[in-house]
Amino acid sequence: MIKDLLNSLKTNADGFSGRKLSAFIGVLTGVYLTIFKVPSENQLECLIVWLAFSLLCLGIVTVQNVIEFKNGKTT
């Protein structure tokens, strides 16, 4: 596990995916900041933003999808 984590920092095919690591770090950062730094009345919105960031890192949604959702467009 630690070897794979360290290998993911190299530019070869070994280790974990950079997108997955970015999403994981984004979620961990979002949870920490949401719980400990954000006032309780804004925690839900903050958590939604961090989870959207992780989805963007994974490539599950695109920026165009986020803009369309914000403008109310449905598929």
PyMOL Python script that loads the backbone (N, CA, C, O; Angstrom):
from pymol import cmd

cmd.read_pdbstr("""\
ATOM      1  N   MET A   1       0.832  -1.194   0.000  1.00  0.00           N
ATOM      2  CA  MET A   1       0.000   0.000   0.000  1.00  0.00           C
ATOM      3  C   MET A   1       0.876   1.257   0.000  1.00  0.00           C
ATOM      4  O   MET A   1       0.676   2.144  -0.830  1.00  0.00           O
ATOM      5  N   ILE A   2       1.830   1.344   0.905  1.00  0.00           N
ATOM      6  CA  ILE A   2       2.695   2.532   0.963  1.00  0.00           C
ATOM      7  C   ILE A   2       3.576   2.585  -0.275  1.00  0.00           C
ATOM      8  O   ILE A   2       3.855   3.661  -0.803  1.00  0.00           O
ATOM      9  N   LYS A   3       4.016   1.410  -0.738  1.00  0.00           N
ATOM     10  CA  LYS A   3       4.840   1.369  -1.947  1.00  0.00           C
ATOM     11  C   LYS A   3       4.047   1.889  -3.140  1.00  0.00           C
ATOM     12  O   LYS A   3       4.577   2.651  -3.949  1.00  0.00           O
ATOM     13  N   ASP A   4       2.787   1.487  -3.257  1.00  0.00           N
ATOM     14  CA  ASP A   4       1.938   1.985  -4.349  1.00  0.00           C
ATOM     15  C   ASP A   4       1.707   3.480  -4.232  1.00  0.00           C
ATOM     16  O   ASP A   4       1.678   4.185  -5.240  1.00  0.00           O
ATOM     17  N   LEU A   5       1.542   3.968  -3.013  1.00  0.00           N
ATOM     18  CA  LEU A   5       1.341   5.399  -2.801  1.00  0.00           C
ATOM     19  C   LEU A   5       2.574   6.181  -3.229  1.00  0.00           C
ATOM     20  O   LEU A   5       2.450   7.222  -3.874  1.00  0.00           O
ATOM     21  N   LEU A   6       3.750   5.701  -2.882  1.00  0.00           N
ATOM     22  CA  LEU A   6       4.988   6.370  -3.280  1.00  0.00           C
ATOM     23  C   LEU A   6       5.236   6.241  -4.785  1.00  0.00           C
ATOM     24  O   LEU A   6       5.725   7.178  -5.417  1.00  0.00           O
ATOM     25  N   ASN A   7       4.902   5.083  -5.357  1.00  0.00           N
ATOM     26  CA  ASN A   7       5.072   4.903  -6.803  1.00  0.00           C
ATOM     27  C   ASN A   7       4.130   5.780  -7.612  1.00  0.00           C
ATOM     28  O   ASN A   7       4.417   6.082  -8.771  1.00  0.00           O
ATOM     29  N   SER A   8       3.028   6.189  -7.036  1.00  0.00           N
ATOM     30  CA  SER A   8       2.097   7.039  -7.772  1.00  0.00           C
ATOM     31  C   SER A   8       2.653   8.441  -7.978  1.00  0.00           C
ATOM     32  O   SER A   8       2.135   9.189  -8.808  1.00  0.00           O
ATOM     33  N   LEU A   9       3.687   8.812  -7.247  1.00  0.00           N
ATOM     34  CA  LEU A   9       4.322  10.119  -7.437  1.00  0.00           C
ATOM     35  C   LEU A   9       5.307  10.105  -8.601  1.00  0.00           C
ATOM     36  O   LEU A   9       5.756  11.163  -9.042  1.00  0.00           O
ATOM     37  N   LYS A  10       5.647   8.926  -9.099  1.00  0.00           N
ATOM     38  CA  LYS A  10       6.550   8.797 -10.243  1.00  0.00           C
ATOM     39  C   LYS A  10       5.748   8.850 -11.538  1.00  0.00           C
ATOM     40  O   LYS A  10       4.518   8.804 -11.511  1.00  0.00           O
ATOM     41  N   THR A  11       6.429   8.946 -12.655  1.00  0.00           N
ATOM     42  CA  THR A  11       5.742   9.080 -13.942  1.00  0.00           C
ATOM     43  C   THR A  11       5.580   7.756 -14.683  1.00  0.00           C
ATOM     44  O   THR A  11       5.277   7.752 -15.876  1.00  0.00           O
ATOM     45  N   ASN A  12       5.777   6.639 -13.996  1.00  0.00           N
ATOM     46  CA  ASN A  12       5.581   5.348 -14.656  1.00  0.00           C
ATOM     47  C   ASN A  12       4.174   4.827 -14.369  1.00  0.00           C
ATOM     48  O   ASN A  12       3.364   5.513 -13.746  1.00  0.00           O
ATOM     49  N   ALA A  13       3.894   3.615 -14.827  1.00  0.00           N
ATOM     50  CA  ALA A  13       2.541   3.061 -14.685  1.00  0.00           C
ATOM     51  C   ALA A  13       2.287   2.439 -13.322  1.00  0.00           C
ATOM     52  O   ALA A  13       1.159   2.041 -13.031  1.00  0.00           O
ATOM     53  N   ASP A  14       3.305   2.346 -12.484  1.00  0.00           N
ATOM     54  CA  ASP A  14       3.128   1.754 -11.161  1.00  0.00           C
ATOM     55  C   ASP A  14       2.372   2.703 -10.242  1.00  0.00           C
ATOM     56  O   ASP A  14       2.334   3.910 -10.480  1.00  0.00           O
ATOM     57  N   GLY A  15       1.781   2.163  -9.210  1.00  0.00           N
ATOM     58  CA  GLY A  15       1.123   2.996  -8.209  1.00  0.00           C
ATOM     59  C   GLY A  15      -0.326   3.288  -8.545  1.00  0.00           C
ATOM     60  O   GLY A  15      -0.913   2.700  -9.453  1.00  0.00           O
ATOM     61  N   PHE A  16      -0.879   4.211  -7.788  1.00  0.00           N
ATOM     62  CA  PHE A  16      -2.276   4.590  -7.938  1.00  0.00           C
ATOM     63  C   PHE A  16      -2.432   5.664  -9.005  1.00  0.00           C
ATOM     64  O   PHE A  16      -1.447   6.262  -9.440  1.00  0.00           O
ATOM     65  N   SER A  17      -3.640   5.902  -9.417  1.00  0.00           N
ATOM     66  CA  SER A  17      -3.945   6.925 -10.406  1.00  0.00           C
ATOM     67  C   SER A  17      -3.870   8.314  -9.766  1.00  0.00           C
ATOM     68  O   SER A  17      -4.299   8.504  -8.628  1.00  0.00           O
ATOM     69  N   GLY A  18      -3.329   9.263 -10.495  1.00  0.00           N
ATOM     70  CA  GLY A  18      -3.245  10.634 -10.005  1.00  0.00           C
ATOM     71  C   GLY A  18      -4.615  11.255  -9.817  1.00  0.00           C
ATOM     72  O   GLY A  18      -4.825  12.046  -8.897  1.00  0.00           O
ATOM     73  N   ARG A  19      -5.543  10.900 -10.685  1.00  0.00           N
ATOM     74  CA  ARG A  19      -6.905  11.435 -10.536  1.00  0.00           C
ATOM     75  C   ARG A  19      -7.550  10.926  -9.258  1.00  0.00           C
ATOM     76  O   ARG A  19      -8.222  11.679  -8.552  1.00  0.00           O
ATOM     77  N   LYS A  20      -7.349   9.659  -8.963  1.00  0.00           N
ATOM     78  CA  LYS A  20      -7.931   9.102  -7.739  1.00  0.00           C
ATOM     79  C   LYS A  20      -7.301   9.707  -6.496  1.00  0.00           C
ATOM     80  O   LYS A  20      -7.991   9.985  -5.516  1.00  0.00           O
ATOM     81  N   LEU A  21      -5.984   9.911  -6.537  1.00  0.00           N
ATOM     82  CA  LEU A  21      -5.322  10.538  -5.396  1.00  0.00           C
ATOM     83  C   LEU A  21      -5.793  11.978  -5.206  1.00  0.00           C
ATOM     84  O   LEU A  21      -5.997  12.416  -4.074  1.00  0.00           O
ATOM     85  N   SER A  22      -5.964  12.713  -6.296  1.00  0.00           N
ATOM     86  CA  SER A  22      -6.453  14.092  -6.206  1.00  0.00           C
ATOM     87  C   SER A  22      -7.856  14.133  -5.620  1.00  0.00           C
ATOM     88  O   SER A  22      -8.154  14.970  -4.768  1.00  0.00           O
ATOM     89  N   ALA A  23      -8.705  13.242  -6.070  1.00  0.00           N
ATOM     90  CA  ALA A  23     -10.073  13.195  -5.544  1.00  0.00           C
ATOM     91  C   ALA A  23     -10.073  12.807  -4.069  1.00  0.00           C
ATOM     92  O   ALA A  23     -10.831  13.373  -3.281  1.00  0.00           O
ATOM     93  N   PHE A  24      -9.237  11.854  -3.691  1.00  0.00           N
ATOM     94  CA  PHE A  24      -9.165  11.417  -2.298  1.00  0.00           C
ATOM     95  C   PHE A  24      -8.687  12.549  -1.391  1.00  0.00           C
ATOM     96  O   PHE A  24      -9.269  12.785  -0.332  1.00  0.00           O
ATOM     97  N   ILE A  25      -7.641  13.241  -1.798  1.00  0.00           N
ATOM     98  CA  ILE A  25      -7.130  14.360  -1.010  1.00  0.00           C
ATOM     99  C   ILE A  25      -8.161  15.488  -0.966  1.00  0.00           C
ATOM    100  O   ILE A  25      -8.316  16.140   0.066  1.00  0.00           O
ATOM    101  N   GLY A  26      -8.860  15.721  -2.065  1.00  0.00           N
ATOM    102  CA  GLY A  26      -9.908  16.744  -2.074  1.00  0.00           C
ATOM    103  C   GLY A  26     -11.030  16.439  -1.106  1.00  0.00           C
ATOM    104  O   GLY A  26     -11.518  17.328  -0.409  1.00  0.00           O
ATOM    105  N   VAL A  27     -11.438  15.183  -1.063  1.00  0.00           N
ATOM    106  CA  VAL A  27     -12.504  14.788  -0.136  1.00  0.00           C
ATOM    107  C   VAL A  27     -12.033  14.892   1.307  1.00  0.00           C
ATOM    108  O   VAL A  27     -12.770  15.387   2.160  1.00  0.00           O
ATOM    109  N   LEU A  28     -10.817  14.433   1.596  1.00  0.00           N
ATOM    110  CA  LEU A  28     -10.298  14.535   2.967  1.00  0.00           C
ATOM    111  C   LEU A  28     -10.167  15.991   3.406  1.00  0.00           C
ATOM    112  O   LEU A  28     -10.528  16.337   4.530  1.00  0.00           O
ATOM    113  N   THR A  29      -9.657  16.834   2.530  1.00  0.00           N
ATOM    114  CA  THR A  29      -9.533  18.259   2.843  1.00  0.00           C
ATOM    115  C   THR A  29     -10.905  18.881   3.043  1.00  0.00           C
ATOM    116  O   THR A  29     -11.109  19.664   3.971  1.00  0.00           O
ATOM    117  N   GLY A  30     -11.840  18.533   2.176  1.00  0.00           N
ATOM    118  CA  GLY A  30     -13.190  19.070   2.294  1.00  0.00           C
ATOM    119  C   GLY A  30     -13.874  18.670   3.582  1.00  0.00           C
ATOM    120  O   GLY A  30     -14.531  19.494   4.218  1.00  0.00           O
ATOM    121  N   VAL A  31     -13.729  17.427   3.971  1.00  0.00           N
ATOM    122  CA  VAL A  31     -14.350  16.963   5.220  1.00  0.00           C
ATOM    123  C   VAL A  31     -13.738  17.690   6.405  1.00  0.00           C
ATOM    124  O   VAL A  31     -14.463  18.156   7.285  1.00  0.00           O
ATOM    125  N   TYR A  32     -12.411  17.795   6.442  1.00  0.00           N
ATOM    126  CA  TYR A  32     -11.754  18.482   7.556  1.00  0.00           C
ATOM    127  C   TYR A  32     -12.180  19.945   7.641  1.00  0.00           C
ATOM    128  O   TYR A  32     -12.573  20.429   8.702  1.00  0.00           O
ATOM    129  N   LEU A  33     -12.094  20.646   6.500  1.00  0.00           N
ATOM    130  CA  LEU A  33     -12.443  22.071   6.513  1.00  0.00           C
ATOM    131  C   LEU A  33     -13.920  22.289   6.817  1.00  0.00           C
ATOM    132  O   LEU A  33     -14.277  23.228   7.529  1.00  0.00           O
ATOM    133  N   THR A  34     -14.770  21.433   6.286  1.00  0.00           N
ATOM    134  CA  THR A  34     -16.197  21.586   6.525  1.00  0.00           C
ATOM    135  C   THR A  34     -16.541  21.391   7.993  1.00  0.00           C
ATOM    136  O   THR A  34     -17.340  22.143   8.550  1.00  0.00           O
ATOM    137  N   ILE A  35     -15.952  20.401   8.613  1.00  0.00           N
ATOM    138  CA  ILE A  35     -16.279  20.104  10.009  1.00  0.00           C
ATOM    139  C   ILE A  35     -15.686  21.127  10.958  1.00  0.00           C
ATOM    140  O   ILE A  35     -16.367  21.587  11.876  1.00  0.00           O
ATOM    141  N   PHE A  36     -14.415  21.495  10.751  1.00  0.00           N
ATOM    142  CA  PHE A  36     -13.710  22.277  11.751  1.00  0.00           C
ATOM    143  C   PHE A  36     -13.602  23.774  11.457  1.00  0.00           C
ATOM    144  O   PHE A  36     -13.387  24.553  12.385  1.00  0.00           O
ATOM    145  N   LYS A  37     -13.743  24.198  10.213  1.00  0.00           N
ATOM    146  CA  LYS A  37     -13.490  25.599   9.873  1.00  0.00           C
ATOM    147  C   LYS A  37     -14.704  26.372   9.367  1.00  0.00           C
ATOM    148  O   LYS A  37     -14.709  27.602   9.417  1.00  0.00           O
ATOM    149  N   VAL A  38     -15.719  25.686   8.888  1.00  0.00           N
ATOM    150  CA  VAL A  38     -16.865  26.353   8.275  1.00  0.00           C
ATOM    151  C   VAL A  38     -17.998  26.442   9.298  1.00  0.00           C
ATOM    152  O   VAL A  38     -18.273  25.470  10.002  1.00  0.00           O
ATOM    153  N   PRO A  39     -18.661  27.605   9.387  1.00  0.00           N
ATOM    154  CA  PRO A  39     -19.814  27.710  10.291  1.00  0.00           C
ATOM    155  C   PRO A  39     -20.902  26.706   9.911  1.00  0.00           C
ATOM    156  O   PRO A  39     -21.038  26.337   8.744  1.00  0.00           O
ATOM    157  N   SER A  40     -21.654  26.279  10.882  1.00  0.00           N
ATOM    158  CA  SER A  40     -22.618  25.197  10.669  1.00  0.00           C
ATOM    159  C   SER A  40     -23.689  25.535   9.641  1.00  0.00           C
ATOM    160  O   SER A  40     -24.208  24.630   8.988  1.00  0.00           O
ATOM    161  N   GLU A  41     -24.033  26.803   9.476  1.00  0.00           N
ATOM    162  CA  GLU A  41     -25.078  27.145   8.502  1.00  0.00           C
ATOM    163  C   GLU A  41     -24.591  27.044   7.053  1.00  0.00           C
ATOM    164  O   GLU A  41     -25.412  27.029   6.136  1.00  0.00           O
ATOM    165  N   ASN A  42     -23.282  26.976   6.828  1.00  0.00           N
ATOM    166  CA  ASN A  42     -22.738  26.877   5.469  1.00  0.00           C
ATOM    167  C   ASN A  42     -22.079  25.533   5.182  1.00  0.00           C
ATOM    168  O   ASN A  42     -21.484  25.365   4.118  1.00  0.00           O
ATOM    169  N   GLN A  43     -22.166  24.591   6.081  1.00  0.00           N
ATOM    170  CA  GLN A  43     -21.444  23.333   5.916  1.00  0.00           C
ATOM    171  C   GLN A  43     -21.946  22.501   4.747  1.00  0.00           C
ATOM    172  O   GLN A  43     -21.142  21.881   4.051  1.00  0.00           O
ATOM    173  N   LEU A  44     -23.230  22.472   4.516  1.00  0.00           N
ATOM    174  CA  LEU A  44     -23.763  21.658   3.416  1.00  0.00           C
ATOM    175  C   LEU A  44     -23.274  22.172   2.063  1.00  0.00           C
ATOM    176  O   LEU A  44     -22.847  21.385   1.218  1.00  0.00           O
ATOM    177  N   GLU A  45     -23.332  23.477   1.856  1.00  0.00           N
ATOM    178  CA  GLU A  45     -22.871  24.039   0.593  1.00  0.00           C
ATOM    179  C   GLU A  45     -21.383  23.802   0.390  1.00  0.00           C
ATOM    180  O   GLU A  45     -20.952  23.489  -0.719  1.00  0.00           O
ATOM    181  N   CYS A  46     -20.600  23.946   1.441  1.00  0.00           N
ATOM    182  CA  CYS A  46     -19.165  23.727   1.353  1.00  0.00           C
ATOM    183  C   CYS A  46     -18.859  22.271   1.005  1.00  0.00           C
ATOM    184  O   CYS A  46     -17.986  21.999   0.182  1.00  0.00           O
ATOM    185  N   LEU A  47     -19.562  21.354   1.618  1.00  0.00           N
ATOM    186  CA  LEU A  47     -19.342  19.941   1.333  1.00  0.00           C
ATOM    187  C   LEU A  47     -19.717  19.590  -0.104  1.00  0.00           C
ATOM    188  O   LEU A  47     -19.050  18.773  -0.738  1.00  0.00           O
ATOM    189  N   ILE A  48     -20.770  20.197  -0.616  1.00  0.00           N
ATOM    190  CA  ILE A  48     -21.168  19.972  -2.008  1.00  0.00           C
ATOM    191  C   ILE A  48     -20.081  20.450  -2.959  1.00  0.00           C
ATOM    192  O   ILE A  48     -19.800  19.786  -3.956  1.00  0.00           O
ATOM    193  N   VAL A  49     -19.469  21.588  -2.667  1.00  0.00           N
ATOM    194  CA  VAL A  49     -18.400  22.109  -3.520  1.00  0.00           C
ATOM    195  C   VAL A  49     -17.198  21.166  -3.516  1.00  0.00           C
ATOM    196  O   VAL A  49     -16.630  20.894  -4.574  1.00  0.00           O
ATOM    197  N   TRP A  50     -16.804  20.666  -2.355  1.00  0.00           N
ATOM    198  CA  TRP A  50     -15.661  19.754  -2.279  1.00  0.00           C
ATOM    199  C   TRP A  50     -15.953  18.434  -2.996  1.00  0.00           C
ATOM    200  O   TRP A  50     -15.077  17.885  -3.663  1.00  0.00           O
ATOM    201  N   LEU A  51     -17.161  17.933  -2.862  1.00  0.00           N
ATOM    202  CA  LEU A  51     -17.495  16.691  -3.559  1.00  0.00           C
ATOM    203  C   LEU A  51     -17.557  16.894  -5.068  1.00  0.00           C
ATOM    204  O   LEU A  51     -17.202  15.995  -5.831  1.00  0.00           O
ATOM    205  N   ALA A  52     -18.009  18.073  -5.505  1.00  0.00           N
ATOM    206  CA  ALA A  52     -17.996  18.383  -6.936  1.00  0.00           C
ATOM    207  C   ALA A  52     -16.559  18.441  -7.447  1.00  0.00           C
ATOM    208  O   ALA A  52     -16.275  17.995  -8.559  1.00  0.00           O
ATOM    209  N   PHE A  53     -15.652  18.989  -6.636  1.00  0.00           N
ATOM    210  CA  PHE A  53     -14.233  19.006  -7.009  1.00  0.00           C
ATOM    211  C   PHE A  53     -13.694  17.591  -7.190  1.00  0.00           C
ATOM    212  O   PHE A  53     -12.966  17.314  -8.143  1.00  0.00           O
ATOM    213  N   SER A  54     -14.052  16.712  -6.282  1.00  0.00           N
ATOM    214  CA  SER A  54     -13.549  15.335  -6.401  1.00  0.00           C
ATOM    215  C   SER A  54     -14.126  14.643  -7.630  1.00  0.00           C
ATOM    216  O   SER A  54     -13.433  13.858  -8.277  1.00  0.00           O
ATOM    217  N   LEU A  55     -15.380  14.923  -7.962  1.00  0.00           N
ATOM    218  CA  LEU A  55     -15.970  14.346  -9.172  1.00  0.00           C
ATOM    219  C   LEU A  55     -15.285  14.886 -10.422  1.00  0.00           C
ATOM    220  O   LEU A  55     -15.095  14.155 -11.395  1.00  0.00           O
ATOM    221  N   LEU A  56     -14.913  16.169 -10.398  1.00  0.00           N
ATOM    222  CA  LEU A  56     -14.181  16.734 -11.527  1.00  0.00           C
ATOM    223  C   LEU A  56     -12.808  16.085 -11.656  1.00  0.00           C
ATOM    224  O   LEU A  56     -12.352  15.816 -12.768  1.00  0.00           O
ATOM    225  N   CYS A  57     -12.143  15.831 -10.524  1.00  0.00           N
ATOM    226  CA  CYS A  57     -10.828  15.182 -10.562  1.00  0.00           C
ATOM    227  C   CYS A  57     -10.916  13.780 -11.133  1.00  0.00           C
ATOM    228  O   CYS A  57     -10.023  13.351 -11.863  1.00  0.00           O
ATOM    229  N   LEU A  58     -11.961  13.074 -10.817  1.00  0.00           N
ATOM    230  CA  LEU A  58     -12.128  11.715 -11.322  1.00  0.00           C
ATOM    231  C   LEU A  58     -12.603  11.684 -12.774  1.00  0.00           C
ATOM    232  O   LEU A  58     -12.507  10.650 -13.435  1.00  0.00           O
ATOM    233  N   GLY A  59     -13.106  12.795 -13.267  1.00  0.00           N
ATOM    234  CA  GLY A  59     -13.594  12.844 -14.624  1.00  0.00           C
ATOM    235  C   GLY A  59     -15.009  12.317 -14.770  1.00  0.00           C
ATOM    236  O   GLY A  59     -15.463  12.066 -15.886  1.00  0.00           O
ATOM    237  N   ILE A  60     -15.708  12.147 -13.666  1.00  0.00           N
ATOM    238  CA  ILE A  60     -17.078  11.641 -13.717  1.00  0.00           C
ATOM    239  C   ILE A  60     -18.011  12.718 -14.263  1.00  0.00           C
ATOM    240  O   ILE A  60     -18.940  12.416 -15.012  1.00  0.00           O
ATOM    241  N   VAL A  61     -17.769  13.958 -13.892  1.00  0.00           N
ATOM    242  CA  VAL A  61     -18.507  15.085 -14.450  1.00  0.00           C
ATOM    243  C   VAL A  61     -17.505  16.037 -15.076  1.00  0.00           C
ATOM    244  O   VAL A  61     -16.324  16.032 -14.729  1.00  0.00           O
ATOM    245  N   THR A  62     -17.986  16.855 -16.003  1.00  0.00           N
ATOM    246  CA  THR A  62     -17.139  17.858 -16.636  1.00  0.00           C
ATOM    247  C   THR A  62     -17.587  19.232 -16.190  1.00  0.00           C
ATOM    248  O   THR A  62     -18.642  19.385 -15.575  1.00  0.00           O
ATOM    249  N   VAL A  63     -16.783  20.225 -16.501  1.00  0.00           N
ATOM    250  CA  VAL A  63     -17.142  21.602 -16.157  1.00  0.00           C
ATOM    251  C   VAL A  63     -18.431  21.987 -16.871  1.00  0.00           C
ATOM    252  O   VAL A  63     -19.253  22.713 -16.311  1.00  0.00           O
ATOM    253  N   GLN A  64     -18.616  21.517 -18.085  1.00  0.00           N
ATOM    254  CA  GLN A  64     -19.851  21.807 -18.817  1.00  0.00           C
ATOM    255  C   GLN A  64     -21.062  21.227 -18.086  1.00  0.00           C
ATOM    256  O   GLN A  64     -22.105  21.878 -18.028  1.00  0.00           O
ATOM    257  N   ASN A  65     -20.950  20.023 -17.530  1.00  0.00           N
ATOM    258  CA  ASN A  65     -22.043  19.440 -16.759  1.00  0.00           C
ATOM    259  C   ASN A  65     -22.381  20.288 -15.547  1.00  0.00           C
ATOM    260  O   ASN A  65     -23.555  20.482 -15.232  1.00  0.00           O
ATOM    261  N   VAL A  66     -21.362  20.795 -14.863  1.00  0.00           N
ATOM    262  CA  VAL A  66     -21.582  21.622 -13.680  1.00  0.00           C
ATOM    263  C   VAL A  66     -22.285  22.920 -14.067  1.00  0.00           C
ATOM    264  O   VAL A  66     -23.208  23.349 -13.375  1.00  0.00           O
ATOM    265  N   ILE A  67     -21.866  23.547 -15.158  1.00  0.00           N
ATOM    266  CA  ILE A  67     -22.489  24.800 -15.605  1.00  0.00           C
ATOM    267  C   ILE A  67     -23.936  24.553 -16.008  1.00  0.00           C
ATOM    268  O   ILE A  67     -24.813  25.351 -15.677  1.00  0.00           O
ATOM    269  N   GLU A  68     -24.198  23.464 -16.714  1.00  0.00           N
ATOM    270  CA  GLU A  68     -25.572  23.149 -17.124  1.00  0.00           C
ATOM    271  C   GLU A  68     -26.449  22.881 -15.898  1.00  0.00           C
ATOM    272  O   GLU A  68     -27.603  23.307 -15.856  1.00  0.00           O
ATOM    273  N   PHE A  69     -25.908  22.179 -14.907  1.00  0.00           N
ATOM    274  CA  PHE A  69     -26.673  21.922 -13.690  1.00  0.00           C
ATOM    275  C   PHE A  69     -26.970  23.227 -12.958  1.00  0.00           C
ATOM    276  O   PHE A  69     -28.072  23.416 -12.443  1.00  0.00           O
ATOM    277  N   LYS A  70     -25.988  24.123 -12.912  1.00  0.00           N
ATOM    278  CA  LYS A  70     -26.160  25.412 -12.242  1.00  0.00           C
ATOM    279  C   LYS A  70     -27.249  26.248 -12.931  1.00  0.00           C
ATOM    280  O   LYS A  70     -28.021  26.940 -12.267  1.00  0.00           O
ATOM    281  N   ASN A  71     -27.301  26.178 -14.245  1.00  0.00           N
ATOM    282  CA  ASN A  71     -28.291  26.956 -15.001  1.00  0.00           C
ATOM    283  C   ASN A  71     -29.649  26.284 -15.079  1.00  0.00           C
ATOM    284  O   ASN A  71     -30.585  26.858 -15.637  1.00  0.00           O
ATOM    285  N   GLY A  72     -29.779  25.089 -14.537  1.00  0.00           N
ATOM    286  CA  GLY A  72     -31.070  24.412 -14.491  1.00  0.00           C
ATOM    287  C   GLY A  72     -31.388  23.567 -15.703  1.00  0.00           C
ATOM    288  O   GLY A  72     -32.518  23.097 -15.832  1.00  0.00           O
ATOM    289  N   LYS A  73     -30.440  23.355 -16.593  1.00  0.00           N
ATOM    290  CA  LYS A  73     -30.684  22.533 -17.765  1.00  0.00           C
ATOM    291  C   LYS A  73     -30.687  21.065 -17.388  1.00  0.00           C
ATOM    292  O   LYS A  73     -29.791  20.607 -16.679  1.00  0.00           O
ATOM    293  N   THR A  74     -31.671  20.328 -17.846  1.00  0.00           N
ATOM    294  CA  THR A  74     -31.741  18.892 -17.599  1.00  0.00           C
ATOM    295  C   THR A  74     -31.469  18.152 -18.890  1.00  0.00           C
ATOM    296  O   THR A  74     -31.581  18.720 -19.976  1.00  0.00           O
ATOM    297  N   THR A  75     -31.111  16.886 -18.774  1.00  0.00           N
ATOM    298  CA  THR A  75     -30.791  16.113 -19.983  1.00  0.00           C
ATOM    299  C   THR A  75     -32.022  15.607 -20.663  1.00  0.00           C
ATOM    300  O   THR A  75     -31.929  14.939 -21.693  1.00  0.00           O
TER     301      THR A  75
END
""", "prot")
cmd.dss("prot")
cmd.show_as("cartoon", "prot")
cmd.util.cbc("prot")
cmd.orient("prot")
